[in-house]
């Protein structure tokens, strides 16, 4: 965001995250959460796009992460929700790992709850970055990753006086969202 001399920063106008510029590198983040509303995987990669073979190497870790946060009974297959990113579309690899693949439309906050979580993460990072800019603070790459991890972990914890976490609310709201989308065609 550019400002004129003497002009004050306005949080309502601050919409572009500058961390990629400040850090001097892109920081691609992949992740997902379980049906119980726990953030199950946080994976940093060197490039924003992955090849199918690269993603396939992470499927065992994905299963371990999802299993550790799942209350599903033993022997019950875990469902992996994902968008239509080409590297993620590997139903046979998921089946071999004992996972069930469920596609959601890409970039749809209504039908793909992870997109809503990513949007909140971007907003929260932008707010903290604005505070950083006001006091001249620049994070290191490890500091940035730590901040992201803390924010994602906070999404799995109910707020003061709340019964459900942010992610649980997203999951619980999916049937209503699906019904509204179907109603609106």
C-alpha positions in Angstrom: 0.0 0.0 0.0 1.4 3.4 -0.9 0.6 6.5 1.1 1.2 10.2 0.4 3.5 12.2 2.8 1.5 12.9 5.9 -1.3 10.5 5.0 -2.2 8.0 7.7 -2.5 4.2 7.2 -6.1 3.0 6.9 -6.7 -0.6 7.8 -9.7 -0.7 5.6 -7.5 0.1 2.6 -4.7 -2.3 3.5 -5.6 -5.4 1.5 -2.4 -6.6 -0.1 0.0 -8.8 2.0 3.5 -7.6 1.6 5.2 -10.5 3.5 6.4 -12.1 0.2 8.2 -8.8 -0.6 9.5 -8.3 3.0 10.7 -11.9 3.2 12.2 -11.8 -0.3 10.6 -15.2 -1.1 7.3 -16.8 -1.7 6.1 -18.9 1.2 3.7 -21.5 -0.3 1.5 -23.1 2.4 -0.6 -26.2 1.9 -2.9 -27.5 4.6 -6.2 -28.7 5.7 -8.5 -29.5 8.6 -10.5 -32.4 9.7 -14.3 -32.9 10.0 -13.8 -32.3 13.7 -12.5 -28.8 13.0 -8.8 -29.4 13.8 -6.1 -28.1 11.6 -4.4 -31.3 10.6 -1.6 -30.5 8.2 0.6 -27.5 7.6 3.1 -28.0 4.8 5.5 -25.5 3.4 6.9 -26.0 -0.1 9.6 -24.3 -2.1 7.3 -23.7 -5.1 3.6 -22.6 -5.1 2.7 -25.4 -7.5 3.6 -29.1 -6.9 3.8 -32.0 -9.3 1.6 -35.1 -8.6 4.7 -37.1 -7.6 5.7 -34.5 -5.0 2.2 -34.3 -3.5 2.0 -38.2 -3.4 5.1 -38.2 -1.1 3.1 -36.2 1.5 0.0 -38.5 1.5 1.3 -40.7 4.3 1.9 -37.6 6.5 -1.5 -36.3 5.6 -3.1 -39.6 6.7 -1.1 -39.5 10.0 -2.1 -35.9 10.6 -5.8 -36.5 9.9 -5.8 -39.7 11.9 -4.3 -38.0 15.0 -7.1 -35.4 15.0 -10.0 -37.7 14.0 -12.5 -39.4 16.3 -13.6 -41.8 13.5 -13.7 -45.4 14.5 -10.8 -47.8 13.6 -11.0 -49.1 10.1 -13.2 -46.2 9.0 -11.8 -44.5 5.9 -10.9 -40.8 6.4 -12.3 -38.4 3.9 -9.8 -35.9 2.3 -11.5 -32.8 1.1 -9.6 -30.8 -1.5 -10.1 -28.4 -4.4 -9.3 -29.2 -8.0 -5.6 -28.3 -7.9 -4.1 -30.8 -10.4 -1.5 -32.2 -8.1 -4.2 -33.1 -5.5 -6.4 -35.1 -7.9 -5.0 -38.6 -7.3 -7.8 -40.8 -6.1 -5.8 -44.0 -6.5 -3.0 -42.8 -4.3 -5.5 -41.8 -1.6 -7.2 -45.1 -1.9 -3.9 -46.9 -1.4 -3.4 -44.9 1.8 -6.9 -45.7 3.0 -8.3 -42.2 2.3 -11.3 -41.2 0.4 -11.0 -38.2 -1.9 -13.8 -35.6 -2.1 -13.4 -32.7 -4.5 -14.6 -29.2 -3.7 -14.8 -26.4 -6.3 -11.6 -24.3 -6.3 -11.7 -20.8 -4.9 -15.2 -21.2 -3.6 -15.7 -20.0 0.0 -19.3 -21.3 -0.1 -18.4 -24.9 -1.2 -14.8 -25.2 -0.2 -14.3 -24.4 3.5 -10.5 -24.3 3.3 -10.9 -21.3 1.0 -12.7 -19.5 3.8 -10.0 -20.5 6.3 -7.3 -19.2 3.9 -9.2 -15.9 3.5 -9.3 -15.5 7.2 -5.6 -16.3 7.5 -4.8 -13.7 4.8 -6.9 -11.1 6.7 -5.3 -11.9 10.0 -1.8 -11.7 8.6 -2.6 -8.4 6.9 -3.8 -7.0 10.3 -0.7 -8.1 12.1 1.5 -6.8 9.2 -0.2 -3.4 9.5 0.8 -3.4 13.2 4.4 -4.5 12.2 4.6 -1.7 9.6 3.5 0.9 12.2 6.3 0.0 14.5 8.9 -0.8 11.8 9.1 -4.5 12.5 10.0 -7.0 9.8 9.7 -10.7 10.4 12.2 -13.4 9.4 11.0 -16.4 7.4 11.0 -18.5 10.6 9.1 -15.8 12.5 6.5 -15.6 9.7 6.0 -19.4 9.8 5.7 -19.3 13.5 3.0 -16.6 13.3 1.1 -18.6 10.7 1.3 -21.7 12.8 0.0 -19.8 15.8 -2.9 -18.3 13.9 -3.9 -21.7 12.4 -3.8 -23.3 15.8 -6.0 -20.5 17.2 -8.7 -21.4 14.6 -9.1 -24.8 16.3 -9.7 -23.3 19.8 -13.1 -21.9 20.8 -13.0 -18.3 21.7 -14.0 -16.9 25.1 -17.6 -17.8 25.8 -17.9 -19.9 22.6 -18.7 -23.6 22.4 -17.1 -24.2 19.0 -13.9 -23.2 17.3 -13.8 -21.2 14.0 -13.0 -24.4 12.1 -15.7 -26.4 13.8 -18.2 -23.7 12.9 -17.1 -23.9 9.2 -17.6 -27.7 9.2 -20.9 -27.6 11.0 -22.2 -24.9 8.6 -21.4 -26.9 5.5 -24.9 -28.6 5.2 -26.6 -25.2 5.5 -24.2 -23.7 2.9 -24.8 -26.6 0.5 -28.6 -26.2 0.9 -28.4 -22.5 0.2 -26.2 -23.0 -2.9 -28.6 -25.7 -4.1 -31.6 -23.4 -3.5 -29.9 -20.6 -5.4 -28.8 -22.9 -8.1 
